[in-house]
Amino acid sequence: MNKQTLIDNLNEDLAGELSAIIQYLTYAAKATGPYRPQLVQFFMAEVADEQLHAQFLANKIVALGGEPVTAPRPVTAAQTNKAMLEAIVAAERKATTDYTQRAREADSFGDKGLAVQLEDMVRDESGHAEETERILRDWPL
């Protein structure tokens, strides 16, 4: 694993975190129905974690000599609460997979601190996915 490839991959992850921030903010605005207050609270609570991840990634990219991206990945359009929750599960699962791979790359690169931080982010993202899956478990049709 060379440094530029690691920077490029971390920038992909940063684009994902920027997308997650936008996704949660947008979905909080779009939530409707009797569960709206709880969904808004749930979505907005996730923004802070995603912001911390984005800031960490941007700082690490700069520390490695790179330039952080400023464009997010596209946000999945969703028109219903259920579709929003399903899109969140998919995004969080992707982040979990990406960070698991990135932790391996950081270890291969020799940056144990980065690997440990990325593993912590795997825990965060998989926790977000699991919580969202629990909300969806008995969601009305």
N, C-alpha and C positions, 0 to 999 in steps of 0.2 A: 504494500500500500504506500503510494507516494503522497507527499503533502498536498499537491494540487488536486488529486482525485479526492482526498479526504475533504478539502475545502469545498469542492464542487458538490459532494454528497451532503455535507453539512448545510450548504446553501439550499439544496432541495428540501431538506428537513425544515429549514427556516421558512421557506415558502409555504410549507405545510402548516407551520404554526401560525403564520400570518393569516392563512386561509381559515384556520380553526377560530381565531379571534373574530374574524368577520362572520363566519358561520354562526357562532354562538350569539353575537350581537344581533344579527339579522333575524335569526330564529326567535330570539326573545321578543323582538318587535312584532313578528308574525304570528306568534302563538295565539290561539283562540279557544273559546269554549270554557267549560266549567273548570278545567285544569290549568287555565291560563296563569293564574298567580303562582302556582307551584312550578310550572314549566319556566316561566320568566325567571324566577329565583334560581332554579336549577341551571338554566343556561348562563345566567350572569355570573354565577359562582364559578363556573368553569373558565371564564375569561381570564381571571387572575393567574391561574396555573399556566394557561397557554402563553400569557404575556411573559411570565418568568422563563418559560422554555425558550421563547423567541429571543429574549434579552441574553440569556446564556449563550445560545447559538451564535448570535451576532457578535458578542464579545469574543467567543472562541475563534470565530472565523477571522476577526481582526487580529487576534493574538497570533494566529498562524500565518498572517501576512496576506489574507484575502480581503475581498470587498463584499460585505453582506448584501444579499439581494433585497429589494424593496417591493417586489411584485409577489402577491400571493398566488397559490394554485387556485384554479377555479373552484368556486363554492357550488356544491350540488344544489340545484333548485328544488324546493320542496313546498308543496301547497297545503299539506295537512300536518297536524301535530305528529301523527304516526310516521309520515314520510320524513319529517325533520329528525325524529328520534332514530329512525333507521339509517339516515344519512350520517348521523353522528356516530353510530356504532361502526359503520364502514370506515369513516375517517379515523376514528380512534384505533381500530384494528390495524389499519394501514400504518399509522404512526408507531404502534407497538412493533410491527414487523420491521419497519425502517430502522427504529432505534436499536432493536436487537442486532440487526446487521451492522449498524454503525458502531456499536460497542465492540463488535468483533474487529472491525476495521481499525478502530482507535487502539485496541490492544495490539494488533498486528503492527501498527505504526509506532507503538512504544509509548503511547500517552495513556498511562493507567488512570490518571485523574479524569480524563475525558471519558474513558470506558466506564468508570464507576458512575459518573454523573449521567451518562446515557442509560445505564442500567436503572438508575433511579427514575429516569423519565419513562422507561418501559413500565415500571411499576405504576407511575401516575396514569399513563395512557391506558393501560389495561384495566386499571381501577375505574376510569371514566367509562370505558366500554362496558364493563360488567354492571355498573350502576345503571347505565342507560338500558342495557338488556333487561335488567330487573324491572324497570319502569314499563318496558314493552311487554313483558311476560303475560300480563293479564289485561292488556290494552283492549278496549272494546273494538269490535270490528268496524 
